[in-house]
Amino acid sequence: MLGPIFNEAIHEWEPHLEKLTDFWEGNLFFFVKTQYHGDPKIAHNELDEKSDNSLTMNHFGHWINLWLETIDEHFEGETADRAKMIARKMASFLFLKIVENRSK
């Protein structure tokens, strides 16, 4: 469900994964080896536009399910709980911003 959308938009996965790592390290551990630069809202709005406004809450729900499964499989405790809470809030926020961007 997510692969075709992201594979079309991301041509160099290694730098993208490094950016994601920096983002999550900053949000979960409050430090990063490399400071995250970017705006997830803008990035996801651009992704939605490139995919003909086809992103739905189902895409975000699928991502959340994968995220939760991965966290639960590998981690437990306060930081794991925070990772799940932040991801849920972020998915809702980003989808709302996508819908808002479409109405402009």
Contacts in CASP RR format, 6 or more apart in sequence:
PFRMAT RR
TARGET T0000
AUTHOR 0000-0000-0000
METHOD contacts of the structure
MODEL  1
MLGPIFNEAIHEWEPHLEKLTDFWEGNLFFFVKTQYHGDPKIAHNELDEK
SDNSLTMNHFGHWINLWLETIDEHFEGETADRAKMIARKMASFLFLKIVE
NRSK
1 58 0 8 1.000
1 59 0 8 1.000
1 62 0 8 1.000
2 59 0 8 1.000
2 62 0 8 1.000
2 63 0 8 1.000
2 66 0 8 1.000
5 47 0 8 1.000
5 51 0 8 1.000
5 54 0 8 1.000
5 55 0 8 1.000
5 59 0 8 1.000
6 47 0 8 1.000
8 50 0 8 1.000
8 51 0 8 1.000
9 47 0 8 1.000
9 50 0 8 1.000
9 51 0 8 1.000
10 16 0 8 1.000
18 34 0 8 1.000
19 36 0 8 1.000
19 38 0 8 1.000
22 32 0 8 1.000
22 33 0 8 1.000
22 34 0 8 1.000
22 35 0 8 1.000
22 36 0 8 1.000
23 36 0 8 1.000
23 40 0 8 1.000
24 83 0 8 1.000
25 31 0 8 1.000
25 32 0 8 1.000
25 33 0 8 1.000
26 32 0 8 1.000
26 36 0 8 1.000
27 86 0 8 1.000
28 79 0 8 1.000
28 82 0 8 1.000
28 83 0 8 1.000
28 86 0 8 1.000
29 79 0 8 1.000
40 90 0 8 1.000
40 94 0 8 1.000
41 93 0 8 1.000
41 94 0 8 1.000
41 97 0 8 1.000
44 55 0 8 1.000
44 94 0 8 1.000
44 97 0 8 1.000
44 98 0 8 1.000
45 97 0 8 1.000
45 98 0 8 1.000
45 101 0 8 1.000
47 55 0 8 1.000
48 54 0 8 1.000
48 55 0 8 1.000
48 98 0 8 1.000
48 101 0 8 1.000
48 102 0 8 1.000
49 101 0 8 1.000
53 102 0 8 1.000
55 95 0 8 1.000
55 98 0 8 1.000
57 95 0 8 1.000
60 91 0 8 1.000
60 92 0 8 1.000
60 94 0 8 1.000
60 95 0 8 1.000
61 91 0 8 1.000
63 91 0 8 1.000
64 87 0 8 1.000
64 88 0 8 1.000
64 91 0 8 1.000
67 83 0 8 1.000
67 84 0 8 1.000
67 87 0 8 1.000
68 84 0 8 1.000
68 87 0 8 1.000
71 80 0 8 1.000
71 83 0 8 1.000
71 84 0 8 1.000
72 80 0 8 1.000
75 83 0 8 1.000
END
